[in-house]
Amino acid sequence: DENGKCLRSTDASSGINAEYGVPSRVAHTFHPSQDNMAKTLAILMVRLIREKRVYDKVCAEVRSADMTTLQTMDKSLRYTEMVILECLRLHPTLMRGIRQTNEEVQLSNGLTIPKKGMIFFGQLVLHKHPKFWKRPLDFWPERFESGSKDITPFTYLPFIAGPRVCMGKHLAMLSMKMSIVYSLKTSTWPRPWRGEGYGLRLQVHHSKTNQGKQRHLHTGR
């Protein structure tokens, strides 16, 4: 509150009165997304350095953006948003998802999924499948120019979709836009290219740590 004290929330359905309830909900929304945003921004920076055409367009948009409020900034960065969406298409932070069926499902190809059956789907496959995407392996932000109009439903799932869509989606997008603005508004990144993507390689590998798997990003000539 205005006095700096933690708020207390009450769950009317369960009767649980938990101190720090509201702050913990905010933290639960924001903290898990920080790692994913950092990974996406790191890969996005490499992509921008490799793609001079895209880099120049993002710089022009960022430097002319209306920074009066967060809302005006958000609306001013349409192309930057497309770049982030394309980066998430080629390099999703979620590699796969799992869902359980509530009832038996009959598919059009004749297969039957039993009730409480587990369905695994892979973003890495869906996001690059030539059946659903034109130029599937190209970094082409303009494919999102019409929003989701030209995208087959449930083939683009960086934040999942439906009733269990990521609750931090808009926060993550806004945070990444702000990071790009403050990175490019008054500075120019090094230009290693001689033409598109000159001599710059993007390598991602996994290593085991005490906390589990970590993904590392490396760039090199």
KATARA-V86183 format. One record per run of one state. SS is the DSSP state (helix for helix, strand for strand, loop for the rest). FROM is the first residue (numbers start at 1). TO is the last residue. If there is no record, write none. Layout:
BEGIN
SS;FROM;TO / SS;FROM;TO
END
This chain:
BEGIN
loop;1;7 / strand;8;11 / loop;12;15 / strand;16;19 / loop;20;20 / helix;21;50 / loop;51;51 / helix;52;63 / loop;64;69 / helix;70;76 / loop;77;77 / helix;78;90 / loop;91;95 / strand;96;100 / loop;101;104 / strand;105;106 / loop;107;111 / strand;112;113 / loop;114;117 / strand;118;122 / helix;123;126 / loop;127;140 / helix;141;144 / loop;145;161 / helix;162;164 / loop;165;168 / helix;169;184 / loop;185;200 / strand;201;209 / loop;210;211 / strand;212;220 / loop;221;221
END
